[in-house]
Amino acid sequence: MQETDLYQLLKDLYRDQLALKYDEYLHIQSRSEGGLRRRIDAFLKYKPYLKPGRILDWGCKHSVDGCFIRHTLGKDVTLLGCDTCEGDYEVFHRYANLEYTQLKHPYQLPYADNEFDAVICSGVLEHVPNDSESLKEIYRILKPRGRLFITFLPNQYSYTENILEWWGGCSYHQRRYVLAQAKRKFLDHGFVTRFSTYHQIIPSFSGEESTKFARIPFLLALIRFLFTFNNVLERIWVLRLFSSNLIFVLSKAESV
Protein backbone atom coordinates (compact mmCIF):
# COMPACT_ATOMS: atom_id res chain seq x y z
CA MET A 1 0.00 0.00 0.00
CA GLN A 2 1.55 3.31 -1.09
CA GLU A 3 0.34 5.25 1.95
CA THR A 4 2.14 2.78 4.23
CA ASP A 5 5.32 2.99 2.13
CA LEU A 6 5.34 6.80 2.24
CA TYR A 7 4.68 6.81 5.98
CA GLN A 8 7.63 4.51 6.66
CA LEU A 9 9.82 6.52 4.29
CA LEU A 10 8.98 9.73 6.14
CA LYS A 11 9.63 8.19 9.57
CA ASP A 12 13.00 6.85 8.39
CA LEU A 13 14.04 10.18 6.88
CA TYR A 14 13.19 12.12 10.04
CA ARG A 15 15.01 9.55 12.19
CA ASP A 16 18.18 9.62 10.09
CA GLN A 17 18.22 13.42 9.73
CA LEU A 18 17.77 13.96 13.46
CA ALA A 19 20.51 11.41 14.19
CA LEU A 20 22.84 13.35 11.91
CA LYS A 21 21.98 16.75 13.38
CA TYR A 22 19.32 17.71 15.92
CA ASP A 23 16.79 20.27 14.70
CA GLU A 24 13.91 21.40 16.92
CA TYR A 25 11.58 22.07 13.98
CA LEU A 26 12.16 18.61 12.51
CA HIS A 27 11.80 17.02 15.92
CA ILE A 28 8.39 18.65 16.35
CA GLN A 29 7.31 17.58 12.86
CA SER A 30 8.50 14.01 13.36
CA ARG A 31 6.48 13.63 16.57
CA SER A 32 3.19 14.80 15.05
CA GLU A 33 1.26 11.76 13.88
CA GLY A 34 -1.41 13.94 12.29
CA GLY A 35 1.23 16.12 10.66
CA LEU A 36 2.89 13.12 9.00
CA ARG A 37 -0.36 11.70 7.73
CA ARG A 38 -1.66 14.98 6.35
CA ARG A 39 1.53 15.43 4.30
CA ILE A 40 1.03 12.00 2.75
CA ASP A 41 -2.67 12.60 2.17
CA ALA A 42 -2.04 15.94 0.42
CA PHE A 43 0.57 14.36 -1.86
CA LEU A 44 -1.73 11.48 -2.79
CA LYS A 45 -4.43 13.98 -3.76
CA TYR A 46 -2.27 15.72 -6.37
CA LYS A 47 -0.13 12.71 -7.36
CA PRO A 48 -2.42 11.67 -10.29
CA TYR A 49 -1.55 14.97 -12.01
CA LEU A 50 2.24 14.55 -11.68
CA LYS A 51 4.32 13.77 -14.75
CA PRO A 52 8.05 13.17 -15.28
CA GLY A 53 10.11 16.23 -16.10
CA ARG A 54 11.96 19.11 -14.48
CA ILE A 55 10.29 20.04 -11.17
CA LEU A 56 10.97 22.85 -8.68
CA ASP A 57 10.03 22.42 -5.02
CA TRP A 58 9.59 26.12 -4.19
CA GLY A 59 10.01 26.98 -0.51
CA CYS A 60 10.95 23.36 0.04
CA LYS A 61 12.75 23.49 3.41
CA HIS A 62 13.58 19.77 3.91
CA SER A 63 11.51 18.89 0.81
CA VAL A 64 9.11 16.23 2.00
CA ASP A 65 7.26 16.50 -1.32
CA GLY A 66 10.54 16.15 -3.20
CA CYS A 67 11.19 12.87 -1.39
CA PHE A 68 7.68 11.64 -2.18
CA ILE A 69 8.11 12.59 -5.85
CA ARG A 70 11.49 10.83 -6.07
CA HIS A 71 10.01 7.73 -4.40
CA THR A 72 7.10 7.75 -6.87
CA LEU A 73 8.68 8.84 -10.17
CA GLY A 74 12.22 7.62 -9.64
CA LYS A 75 14.82 8.70 -12.19
CA ASP A 76 12.22 10.15 -14.56
CA VAL A 77 12.31 13.50 -12.78
CA THR A 78 14.93 16.21 -12.22
CA LEU A 79 14.33 17.89 -8.86
CA LEU A 80 15.42 21.35 -7.80
CA GLY A 81 14.54 23.06 -4.54
CA CYS A 82 14.81 26.56 -3.12
CA ASP A 83 14.08 28.37 0.13
CA THR A 84 15.35 31.28 2.21
CA CYS A 85 17.01 29.01 4.80
CA GLU A 86 20.48 27.49 4.45
CA GLY A 87 19.05 24.12 3.45
CA ASP A 88 20.88 22.04 6.05
CA TYR A 89 18.75 18.93 5.52
CA GLU A 90 21.26 16.53 4.03
CA VAL A 91 19.34 13.28 4.50
CA PHE A 92 16.13 14.55 2.88
CA HIS A 93 17.87 16.37 0.03
CA ARG A 94 20.17 13.42 -0.69
CA TYR A 95 17.24 10.99 -0.88
CA ALA A 96 15.36 13.32 -3.22
CA ASN A 97 18.57 13.94 -5.22
CA LEU A 98 17.57 17.57 -5.02
CA GLU A 99 19.68 20.49 -6.23
CA TYR A 100 19.16 23.15 -3.55
CA THR A 101 19.47 26.94 -3.90
CA GLN A 102 19.19 29.45 -1.05
CA LEU A 103 17.07 32.42 -2.13
CA LYS A 104 18.33 35.96 -1.57
CA HIS A 105 15.35 37.96 -2.85
CA PRO A 106 11.82 38.16 -1.36
CA TYR A 107 10.20 36.90 -4.57
CA GLN A 108 12.57 36.87 -7.57
CA LEU A 109 13.69 33.36 -8.54
CA PRO A 110 17.14 32.56 -10.03
CA TYR A 111 15.79 30.44 -12.87
CA ALA A 112 15.28 30.93 -16.59
CA ASP A 113 11.98 31.64 -18.32
CA ASN A 114 9.96 28.50 -19.18
CA GLU A 115 12.43 26.25 -17.32
CA PHE A 116 10.15 23.93 -15.35
CA ASP A 117 7.46 21.39 -16.16
CA ALA A 118 6.02 21.77 -12.66
CA VAL A 119 6.38 23.79 -9.46
CA ILE A 120 5.45 22.43 -6.02
CA CYS A 121 4.16 24.97 -3.49
CA SER A 122 3.52 23.20 -0.20
CA GLY A 123 2.58 25.57 2.62
CA VAL A 124 4.48 28.51 1.10
CA LEU A 125 2.25 31.05 -0.67
CA GLU A 126 0.59 32.25 2.55
CA HIS A 127 3.99 33.13 4.05
CA VAL A 128 5.66 35.08 1.24
CA PRO A 129 5.84 38.90 1.46
CA ASN A 130 3.83 39.40 -1.75
CA ASP A 131 1.87 36.46 -3.14
CA SER A 132 1.05 38.27 -6.40
CA GLU A 133 4.72 38.92 -7.20
CA SER A 134 5.58 35.33 -6.33
CA LEU A 135 2.85 34.03 -8.65
CA LYS A 136 4.23 36.21 -11.45
CA GLU A 137 7.65 34.66 -10.97
CA ILE A 138 6.25 31.12 -10.95
CA TYR A 139 4.35 31.90 -14.14
CA ARG A 140 7.59 33.13 -15.71
CA ILE A 141 9.64 30.01 -14.92
CA LEU A 142 6.94 27.49 -15.86
CA LYS A 143 6.72 26.09 -19.36
CA PRO A 144 3.45 26.62 -21.27
CA ARG A 145 0.84 24.27 -19.80
CA GLY A 146 3.25 23.56 -16.93
CA ARG A 147 1.64 22.57 -13.65
CA LEU A 148 1.58 24.41 -10.31
CA PHE A 149 0.69 22.25 -7.30
CA ILE A 150 -0.45 24.16 -4.20
CA THR A 151 -1.10 22.37 -0.91
CA PHE A 152 -1.75 23.52 2.66
CA LEU A 153 -3.14 26.83 1.50
CA PRO A 154 -4.95 28.06 4.66
CA ASN A 155 -8.73 28.10 4.36
CA GLN A 156 -10.34 31.38 5.47
CA TYR A 157 -13.11 29.42 7.21
CA SER A 158 -10.90 26.82 8.90
CA TYR A 159 -12.58 25.96 12.19
CA THR A 160 -9.24 25.09 13.80
CA GLU A 161 -7.59 28.41 12.92
CA ASN A 162 -10.64 30.42 13.91
CA ILE A 163 -10.82 28.63 17.27
CA LEU A 164 -7.11 29.29 17.88
CA GLU A 165 -7.54 32.92 16.88
CA TRP A 166 -10.51 33.30 19.21
CA TRP A 167 -8.79 31.42 22.04
CA GLY A 168 -5.31 32.90 21.82
CA GLY A 169 -5.88 36.13 19.92
CA CYS A 170 -3.59 35.14 17.05
CA SER A 171 -3.52 32.99 13.95
CA TYR A 172 -0.84 30.77 12.47
CA HIS A 173 -1.22 32.55 9.14
CA GLN A 174 -1.35 36.23 8.28
CA ARG A 175 -2.98 35.40 4.95
CA ARG A 176 -5.88 32.98 4.39
CA TYR A 177 -7.87 32.17 1.27
CA VAL A 178 -11.40 31.47 0.08
CA LEU A 179 -11.54 28.74 -2.57
CA ALA A 180 -13.58 30.66 -5.18
CA GLN A 181 -11.58 33.87 -4.68
CA ALA A 182 -8.30 31.97 -4.90
CA LYS A 183 -9.37 30.50 -8.25
CA ARG A 184 -10.01 34.00 -9.58
CA LYS A 185 -6.67 35.24 -8.24
CA PHE A 186 -4.80 32.39 -9.89
CA LEU A 187 -6.64 32.99 -13.17
CA ASP A 188 -5.70 36.69 -13.03
CA HIS A 189 -2.06 35.55 -12.85
CA GLY A 190 -2.38 33.17 -15.80
CA PHE A 191 -3.21 29.89 -14.05
CA VAL A 192 -6.20 27.72 -14.92
CA THR A 193 -7.55 25.47 -12.17
CA ARG A 194 -7.52 21.80 -13.16
CA PHE A 195 -8.36 20.42 -9.73
CA SER A 196 -9.22 21.95 -6.37
CA THR A 197 -10.48 20.58 -3.10
CA TYR A 198 -10.81 21.20 0.60
CA HIS A 199 -8.36 19.28 2.77
CA GLN A 200 -8.03 18.17 6.38
CA ILE A 201 -10.96 18.11 8.75
CA ILE A 202 -9.17 16.33 11.62
CA PRO A 203 -6.67 18.58 13.50
CA SER A 204 -3.06 17.52 12.95
CA PHE A 205 -1.55 18.87 16.21
CA SER A 206 1.54 19.84 14.22
CA GLY A 207 2.20 23.16 15.96
CA GLU A 208 4.83 23.28 18.70
CA GLU A 209 2.52 23.47 21.71
CA SER A 210 -0.14 21.15 20.32
CA THR A 211 2.50 18.59 19.36
CA LYS A 212 3.65 18.41 22.98
CA PHE A 213 0.03 17.83 23.95
CA ALA A 214 -0.34 15.16 21.30
CA ARG A 215 2.65 13.14 22.54
CA ILE A 216 0.38 11.50 25.12
CA PRO A 217 0.17 7.85 23.92
CA PHE A 218 -3.62 7.70 24.12
CA LEU A 219 -3.96 10.86 22.02
CA LEU A 220 -1.45 9.61 19.45
CA ALA A 221 -3.54 6.47 19.02
CA LEU A 222 -6.72 8.56 18.85
CA ILE A 223 -5.30 10.87 16.17
CA ARG A 224 -4.14 7.87 14.13
CA PHE A 225 -7.64 6.39 14.38
CA LEU A 226 -9.46 9.64 13.57
CA PHE A 227 -7.32 10.28 10.48
CA THR A 228 -8.70 7.11 8.92
CA PHE A 229 -12.01 9.00 8.63
CA ASN A 230 -10.55 12.24 7.31
CA ASN A 231 -11.17 11.52 3.61
CA VAL A 232 -14.75 10.49 4.36
CA LEU A 233 -15.40 13.69 6.33
CA GLU A 234 -13.96 15.79 3.48
CA ARG A 235 -16.74 14.51 1.23
CA ILE A 236 -19.46 15.93 3.50
CA TRP A 237 -20.34 19.26 1.92
CA VAL A 238 -21.02 21.30 5.07
CA LEU A 239 -18.00 19.97 6.97
CA ARG A 240 -15.52 20.39 4.14
CA LEU A 241 -16.19 24.15 4.00
CA PHE A 242 -14.51 24.43 7.42
CA SER A 243 -11.46 22.29 6.63
CA SER A 244 -7.98 23.54 7.47
CA ASN A 245 -6.56 23.81 3.98
CA LEU A 246 -7.16 24.08 0.25
CA ILE A 247 -5.40 22.14 -2.52
CA PHE A 248 -5.01 23.31 -6.12
CA VAL A 249 -3.62 21.79 -9.29
CA LEU A 250 -3.16 24.63 -11.79
CA SER A 251 -1.78 24.85 -15.30
CA LYS A 252 -0.04 27.79 -16.94
CA ALA A 253 -2.14 29.29 -19.70
CA GLU A 254 -0.54 29.93 -23.09
CA SER A 255 -1.17 33.68 -22.65
CA VAL A 256 -2.61 35.91 -19.90
Stockholm file with secondary structure:
# STOCKHOLM 1.0

chainA/1-256         MQETDLYQLLKDLYRDQLALKYDEYLHIQSRSEGGLRRRIDAFLKYKPYLKPGRILDWGCKHSVDGCFIRHTLGKDVTLLGCDTCEGDYEVFHRYANLEYTQLKHPYQLPYADNEFDAVICSGVLEHVPNDSESLKEIYRILKPRGRLFITFLPNQYSYTENILEWWGGCSYHQRRYVLAQAKRKFLDHGFVTRFSTYHQIIPSFSGEESTKFARIPFLLALIRFLFTFNNVLERIWVLRLFSSNLIFVLSKAESV
#=GR chainA/1-256 SS CHHHHHHHHHHHHHHHHHHHSCCHHHHHHHHCHHHHHHHHHHHHHHGGGCCSEEEEEETCTTCHHHHHHHHHHGGGEEEEEEESSCCCCHHHHHHHTEEEEECCSSSCCSSCTTCEEEEEEESCTTTSSCHHHHHHHHHHHEEEEEEEEEEEEEBTTCHHHHHHHHHHSCCSCSCCBCHHHHHHHHHHTTEEEEEEEEECCSCCCCSHHHHHHHTSHHHHHHHHHHHTTHHHHTTSHHHHTTCSEEEEEEEECSCC
#=GC SS_cons         CHHHHHHHHHHHHHHHHHHHSCCHHHHHHHHCHHHHHHHHHHHHHHGGGCCSEEEEEETCTTCHHHHHHHHHHGGGEEEEEEESSCCCCHHHHHHHTEEEEECCSSSCCSSCTTCEEEEEEESCTTTSSCHHHHHHHHHHHEEEEEEEEEEEEEBTTCHHHHHHHHHHSCCSCSCCBCHHHHHHHHHHTTEEEEEEEEECCSCCCCSHHHHHHHTSHHHHHHHHHHHTTHHHHTTSHHHHTTCSEEEEEEEECSCC
//
